[in-house]
Amino acid sequence: MALRFLRGDPAVSDDDLLDCLIIGAGPAGLTAATYLARFRRRIALVSAGESRAHWIPVSHNCPGFPFGVSGTDLLAKLARQAAEYGVAPVEARIDALARDGDGFLACSGERRWRARSVLVATGVVDRMPDIEGLDEGIAAGAIRICAVCDAYEARDHRIGVYGPPATVIGHACFLRTFSRQVTVVLSEAGRLTAEAIARAAALGVRVLPPPEALTLVRDAAGAVVACRVDGEAGAHEFDALYPVLGADAKAGLAQALGAEVDAAGELVVDAHLQTSLPNLYAAGDVVSALNQISVAVGHAAIAATAIHNRLPGNALPGAPGADGGATALR
């Protein structure tokens, strides 16, 4: 039987039951779509077009790209790869996800998708500081989102770390791996613990109070972030500012069904990336794990294979010895 992919038709019949609905078309969702299509499964890939990867000006730790790759280019390559197997993302936002017998019913306005299983790959939304020209600052490398991803590129730079007293010192100490010039800028009033103060002092990390303003400054040499502190005439300038304000997982659809989340609101999954609910899987940043592209791609491979293994068999008719069961893959 030839593969068929739904494009979000309002009328959904029993004949349109999907093997899997994938929600989100970032690195995790697109990789899972490629895997499941190659397993000859009937899928739909629905995305609101808000992948966190769009923020990446260039990544140098994404496997297979020794000279770096931008987030938009990476997403385009992953989408082209999925398209080779007949997958085209449906541009829509899933408004509701509900149980439908043993499967699921997803809705976006009047559109409906019925599926035996669902893979949630909706990611997270980073909490960002109030800086005019935020997008430009990120593109220029003056504002950086992920120290694990790109602190190597900020080595020996003047680095600012902007975050709350409870967690910011730990991030700053990590960034001392890459530069001797690391300054903490508190995002809110509050007392640092004696241990945090001692750690900062031991590593030569300055600590500034909450600023009057953070401003993106552009010149012929590029862009820096200027930090003005009450009572000081001049401004502290940073070649790279890391906001460490946390992120909000887009796990609401799964949570509404009762899926378990951790203290940060990210989905808890088992070794096969299944959530606490049967046939509901998750992959990528929305999962309680390290938020990295390579992790998201690995999640997708594991989840897609587990989904295939749990689905009814799809052996081609007339295959010698075919018993209709799904092939168990490890």
N, C-alpha and C positions, 0 to 999 in steps of 0.2 A: 504494500500500500504506500502511495506517495505521501510525503510529509505535507501537512497543511498547517498554515499559521494564521491565527485570527488577527484581524486588524482592528478589533474593537467594535464589532457590529452590535447594535442595540439588541437585536433579537438573538437569543442564545438557546439552542435546543439541546436535547440529550446527545445528539450527534456531534456537538461542538465541545464536548468535554475534553479539556486539556489534560495532558499528563502532568504538566507543571506550569504555573504562572510565576514568572520572575518579576519582582517589583524593584526597579532601580537599574539603570544602565551605566553604572560606573565600572571600574575594572572588575569587580566581583560579578556583577550582573551580566556583563558582556561575556566574560569567560565562561560562566555557567551556561549561558545560552549556546555558546559554541560547543561545549561538551555535550549538552543534552540533544542538540540538533544532530551531532555526529553519532549519538546513540540512537538516532532515528525516533526521537520522541516528539510528541505534539506539544508545542510550547507557545506561549506568548510572552513577550518582553515589553513591559509597560514602564515608562519613565517620564518624570516631570522635568528632566533636563537639568538637574541641580547637583550633579556629581561634584564632590569636593575636589576632585582631580582638576577641575577647570581652574582652580586657584594656582596651580603649580606653574611658575614661569619656566623652570627647567629642573629636572631631577637627574642626579648623577648616580643614584643608588638603585635605580630600577634595573633589574637584570636584563642583559641583552642590549643595553644602550651605553656603550663605553664613553661616548661623547655627550651624553645627556639627551633628554627628551622632554618636551613640554607636556603638560597635562592634556591640553587639547589635541596635540598630535598623537599622544598615546591612545586617547579615547577614540580618535578617528581610525587608527590602525586596528584596534580591537573590534570596532564596529564593522570595518571592512572584512575582517576575518569571519565574524559571525554572519555577515551578509553572504559570504561564499556558500553557506549552508542554508540559505533561505530565510534568515532571521532579519527582520526589520523592526526596530523599536517602535512601539505605539506611543505617541506623545500624549500623555494624559496623566492626571494625578488620581491615584486611587483614593476615593473618599471613605470607603468602608470595606471591611473584610469580615466575612461571617462564615460560620460553619454551614455546610450544605450537605446533610447526610454524613458520609464518611469523608467528604471533600470540603471544598471552599467555594464561596461566591464572593467575587470582588466587584465593586461598583465604582464608576467614574461618571457622575451625572447619570445619563440614561444608558450608558454603556455597561455591559455585564460580561464577566468572564467566569466560567465554572472550571474548576481544576481539581484533580485528585490530590495534588500537593502544591505548596507555595514556597518559594524561596524569597525571603526578604533581604534585599541588598540596598537599603535606603540610606545608609551612611550616617554621618553626624553633621551638625552645623557648628562651626567654631564660633565662640564668643569673641568678638573683636573690639578693640578700643575705638573710641570716638575720635577718629582722625580724618580730616578732610583730605581727599585724594587717596583713600585707602587702597583702591584697586591699582592705582599708579604706583604706590609705594611697594605693593607686593610684586608687581611686574618688574620693578627696578631692583628688587632684592633688599630694599631698605626696611621692609616689614616682612618678617619671616614667620611661617606658621608652625613648622615642624623641625625642631632641632635635630632629631634623629635623622631626618632626611637630608638636611643641608648645612648643618653647623660646620662641616668640613670646609665648605666654600666660604665660610665666614671666619676662617682661622686668621688670627692676629688682627682682626678688626676690632673697632670699638663697639662692644655689644651691650645693649640694654635688655634687661629682662623685666617685663611689666606684669605684675600679678599680685595676688592677695598674700598677706603675711603668712598664712598657714602653709603655703606650698612653694612660694617663689624662690626661697633660698635653695631648695633642692635642685630646681632647674638651673639656677645660676651656677651652682657647684658643678653640675654636669657640663655646662658651657665653658668652665675654666679648663676643660680638656683641650679647648681649641684656641683660646685667647687669654692673655694676661690682663686684658682690659675689659672686665665685666662689671657692670653696674646694675644693681637692683633698683627698680622704680616701683614703689608700692602703689597698687591700684586703688587701695582703700586704707582708711585709718585703722590702726590696730597694732598691738604689741607683738614684736617678734619674741620667740622663746629665747632663753639664755643659750640653749644649745645652738639655735639657728644663728644667733649673733656671733657665737664663738666660731662656728663653721665659716661664716662669711669673713670674719677677721683673719682666720688662719690662711685663707686663700686670697686675701687682699681684695675682696669684693666690696665695693662701696654700696651703701644703702641710702637711697633718697626717699623723702616723704612723698605722699601723693602729689602729683604735679598740678600746677595751675593750668597747663596746656601741653599737649603733644602735637607737634606741627611737622608736616612733611616739608622739607626745604629742598628745592630743586636748583641746581646750577649746572654749568657746563660739564662739571666732573661727574654728575649723576644726582643722586638724592640721598639725603640723610634725614633722620628724625631728630628734631630739636625738642628738648624737655626743659620747660621753665618751672622753677621751684620758687615758691613764695619767699621773698626776702633776699633772693640772689639776683644780681644785676644781669649776669650773662645767662646763657642757656647751655645745657649739657647736650652735646651732639653725639649721635650714635650712627655708625655705618649700617648697623643691623639692629632692629628692635624685635625681640621675641615676645609677643603677648602670650601669657600662659594663664588664660582666664578660664580654661576648660572648654568643653563642647557638649552639646545636647544631642543625644542619640535620637534618630528619627524612628523610634520603636513603637510609636503609638498604635499602629494597626495591629501589631502582634500583642501588645499589652492589653488592648481592648478584648482580645480573645482569652486572656488569662496567662499569657506566656511570662515566664519568670525573667526578671531583670536583676542586675547587680546594683550596688549602692550608687553607681554613676548613671544608672538608667539604661545600660547597655544589655543586650539580650544574652542570657546564659544558654550555652549549647553543650551538647555532648561531643564525643570524639568524632561523630559523623556530621557535625554541624546541625543536628536536629535540636530545636528548642525544647522546652518542657512539654510541648504539645505534639501529638503524633502528626507526622506529615507536614509540619510547619518548620521550615529550615531557615537559617540566616547565615549571611557571609559578609565579610568586609568590616568596615569601621563600626557598623551597628552592633557587632558582636563584642563581647567582653574579651578583648585581646589587644595586641599591639597594632596600632593603626598605621599600617604600611601597605603600599601597593602589592609587594610580593606576598604579604600575608593574605591580603584579600584574594589574590589569584589562587593561592594555595587553598584557602577556604572554599572557593568556587569549585575547584577540581574535586575536593573531598565531598562536598555537598551534592554536586551533580551526580557523581558516581553512586552515592548512597541513595539518592532519589531514584535513579535508574534501577538499582538493585531491588528496591521495595515495590516498584510498580509491576503490574501484570506483564507477562512476557510479550515480546513483540518480534518473535522469530519469524522469518519469512516463510510463507506457505511452501510446503513440499521439501523443506530442508531435511536431509537425512538425519534421523534421530531427534528431530525437533519435538519437544514435549510441551511447548508453549510457555515454559517458565523463563523468567528473566535470568540472564547470565550473571552469576555472582562474581563481581570484580573486587579486587583489593587495591 
